[in-house]
Amino acid sequence: MNIALIGPRGAGKSNISRRLSMLTKWPVLCIDLLISYEAEGLTIPQIVERYGWPHFRNLEYEALRKASQLNGVILDCGGGVVVDLDEAGNEIFSDRKVALLKRHESRVVLLDGDLKRLADKVSSDPNRPELSNALDLEQILRQRMPFYIQAADEIFNIEGKKRKQVAEEIVEHIPALQHRTPPEMKQTL
């Protein structure tokens, strides 16, 4: 069993995954870092700029395929983990990636917050690639929200809460995390 944190950019997935790790002793695997490693050190913006979003989404799938073979890890997922692109380049729900997130009775946890606040928070971050020239970030996040909800097993609202509090709520709500020791970390092929 793994725990996958999903949600919009700026929701605190990386911060909360590290806090979950401190509380539970489960290791964290950052999917975006795995993608960057597999792309010979290119950053996500560099991958998108050189090869485009379809290529990045395929790299994301391959990273999830590898990560889903592990047991007892917290997956820190990128904001677009629940989407793929159709032939016209429009975002659609990614059955293939969500199926990997849910392998081996893993739990998908959505971190939900005010989309306007999150969009304002991340709009000037140079470490995040632009999503679209035609749509503003808040609109993209709104379009993705039904996909996040469809993928989620659990939803936690982050508004007005410290990241530590959200991590503690997740531990309290998911019994497997309460043991404070990770399951044996092994591949589950």
C-alpha positions as CSV (number, residue, x, y, z in Angstrom):
1,M,0.0,0.0,0.0
2,N,1.2,3.5,-0.9
3,I,-0.3,6.9,-0.1
4,A,-0.4,9.3,-3.2
5,L,-0.9,13.0,-2.6
6,I,-2.7,14.8,-5.4
7,G,-4.1,18.2,-5.9
8,P,-3.6,21.6,-7.6
9,R,-0.3,23.3,-7.8
10,G,0.5,25.1,-4.5
11,A,-1.7,22.9,-2.4
12,G,1.3,21.8,-0.3
13,K,1.8,18.2,-1.6
14,S,5.5,18.3,-1.2
15,N,5.5,19.9,2.2
16,I,2.7,17.7,3.5
17,S,4.3,14.5,2.1
18,R,7.5,15.3,4.0
19,R,5.5,15.9,7.2
20,L,3.7,12.6,6.7
21,S,7.1,10.9,6.4
22,M,8.3,12.5,9.6
23,L,5.1,11.3,11.4
24,T,5.0,7.8,10.0
25,K,8.6,7.0,9.0
26,W,7.4,6.1,5.5
27,P,9.7,7.3,2.7
28,V,8.7,9.9,0.2
29,L,9.1,9.5,-3.5
30,C,8.7,12.8,-5.5
31,I,7.3,11.8,-8.9
32,D,8.6,15.0,-10.5
33,L,12.1,14.4,-9.2
34,L,12.0,10.8,-10.6
35,I,10.9,12.2,-13.9
36,S,13.8,14.7,-13.9
37,Y,16.2,12.0,-12.9
38,E,15.0,9.8,-15.8
39,A,15.3,12.7,-18.2
40,E,19.0,13.0,-17.3
41,G,18.6,15.9,-15.0
42,L,16.3,18.2,-17.1
43,T,13.9,20.2,-15.0
44,I,10.2,19.8,-15.7
45,P,10.1,23.3,-17.5
46,Q,13.0,22.2,-19.6
47,I,11.4,18.9,-20.5
48,V,8.1,20.6,-21.5
49,E,10.0,23.3,-23.5
50,R,12.1,20.9,-25.4
51,Y,9.7,18.0,-25.9
52,G,6.2,19.3,-25.2
53,W,3.5,18.3,-22.8
54,P,2.6,14.9,-24.4
55,H,6.1,13.7,-23.9
56,F,6.1,14.9,-20.3
57,R,2.8,13.1,-19.6
58,N,4.3,9.9,-21.0
59,L,7.4,10.3,-18.8
60,E,5.0,10.8,-15.8
61,Y,3.2,7.6,-16.7
62,E,6.5,5.7,-16.8
63,A,7.6,7.2,-13.4
64,L,4.3,6.2,-11.9
65,R,4.6,2.7,-13.4
66,K,7.9,2.3,-11.6
67,A,6.7,3.9,-8.3
68,S,3.6,1.7,-8.2
69,Q,5.8,-1.4,-7.9
70,L,6.9,-0.2,-4.5
71,N,5.1,-0.8,-1.2
72,G,5.0,1.5,1.8
73,V,5.9,4.9,0.2
74,I,4.3,8.3,0.1
75,L,4.0,9.5,-3.5
76,D,4.4,13.3,-3.9
77,C,2.6,13.8,-7.3
78,G,2.7,16.7,-9.6
79,G,-0.5,18.8,-10.1
80,G,-1.3,17.2,-13.5
81,V,-0.9,13.6,-12.5
82,V,-4.6,12.9,-13.1
83,V,-4.6,14.1,-16.7
84,D,-3.4,13.0,-20.1
85,L,-3.9,14.8,-23.4
86,D,-6.3,13.9,-26.2
87,E,-5.3,14.2,-29.8
88,A,-6.3,17.9,-29.9
89,G,-4.0,18.6,-26.8
90,N,-6.9,19.0,-24.4
91,E,-6.6,17.6,-20.9
92,I,-8.6,14.5,-20.1
93,F,-8.9,12.2,-17.1
94,S,-6.0,9.7,-17.1
95,D,-7.4,6.3,-16.4
96,R,-3.9,4.8,-16.9
97,K,-2.1,6.9,-14.4
98,V,-4.9,6.8,-11.8
99,A,-4.9,3.0,-12.0
100,L,-1.2,3.0,-11.2
101,L,-1.8,5.3,-8.2
102,K,-4.4,2.9,-6.9
103,R,-2.4,-0.3,-7.3
104,H,-2.1,-2.6,-4.3
105,E,-4.9,-1.0,-2.3
106,S,-3.0,2.3,-2.3
107,R,-4.9,5.4,-1.1
108,V,-5.1,8.6,-3.2
109,V,-5.4,11.7,-1.1
110,L,-6.6,15.0,-2.6
111,L,-5.4,18.2,-0.9
112,D,-8.2,20.7,-1.7
113,G,-8.0,24.4,-1.3
114,D,-9.2,27.7,-2.7
115,L,-8.3,27.7,-6.4
116,K,-7.9,31.4,-6.8
117,R,-5.6,31.6,-3.8
118,L,-3.5,28.7,-5.1
119,A,-3.3,30.1,-8.6
120,D,-2.2,33.5,-7.2
121,K,0.4,31.7,-5.0
122,V,2.1,29.8,-7.9
123,S,1.6,32.1,-10.8
124,S,5.0,33.7,-10.5
125,D,7.0,30.5,-9.6
126,P,9.8,30.1,-12.3
127,N,10.2,26.4,-11.3
128,R,6.8,25.5,-12.7
129,P,6.2,25.3,-16.4
130,E,3.4,27.3,-18.0
131,L,0.3,25.2,-18.5
132,S,-1.3,27.1,-21.3
133,N,-1.1,30.4,-23.1
134,A,-4.8,30.5,-23.8
135,L,-6.2,29.7,-20.3
136,D,-5.3,31.3,-17.0
137,L,-4.1,29.1,-14.2
138,E,-7.2,29.4,-12.1
139,Q,-9.3,28.2,-15.0
140,I,-7.0,25.2,-15.6
141,L,-7.3,24.3,-11.9
142,R,-11.1,24.5,-12.1
143,Q,-11.1,22.2,-15.1
144,R,-8.9,19.7,-13.3
145,M,-10.9,19.6,-10.1
146,P,-13.5,17.0,-11.3
147,F,-10.5,14.8,-12.3
148,Y,-8.9,15.2,-8.8
149,I,-12.3,14.3,-7.2
150,Q,-12.8,11.3,-9.4
151,A,-9.3,10.0,-8.6
152,A,-9.4,10.6,-4.8
153,D,-10.2,8.1,-2.1
154,E,-9.9,10.8,0.6
155,I,-10.3,14.6,0.4
156,F,-8.7,17.0,2.9
157,N,-9.3,20.7,2.9
158,I,-6.1,22.7,3.5
159,E,-7.6,26.2,3.9
160,G,-6.7,27.9,7.1
161,K,-4.6,25.0,8.3
162,K,-1.0,24.6,8.9
163,R,0.7,21.9,6.8
164,K,1.5,19.9,10.0
165,Q,-2.2,19.9,11.0
166,V,-3.2,18.5,7.6
167,A,-0.6,15.8,7.8
168,E,-1.8,14.8,11.3
169,E,-5.4,14.7,10.0
170,I,-4.3,12.3,7.2
171,V,-2.6,10.0,9.6
172,E,-5.6,10.0,11.9
173,H,-7.9,9.2,9.0
174,I,-5.9,6.4,7.3
175,P,-5.4,3.4,9.6
176,A,-2.4,2.0,7.8
177,L,-0.4,5.2,8.6
178,Q,-1.1,4.9,12.3
179,H,1.4,2.1,12.9
180,R,4.2,4.6,12.7
181,T,6.4,2.1,10.8
182,P,6.2,1.6,7.1
183,P,5.3,-1.8,5.6
184,E,8.2,-3.7,4.3
185,M,9.4,-1.6,1.4
186,K,9.6,-4.1,-1.5
187,Q,8.7,-4.3,-5.1
188,T,5.2,-5.8,-5.6
189,L,5.4,-7.0,-9.2
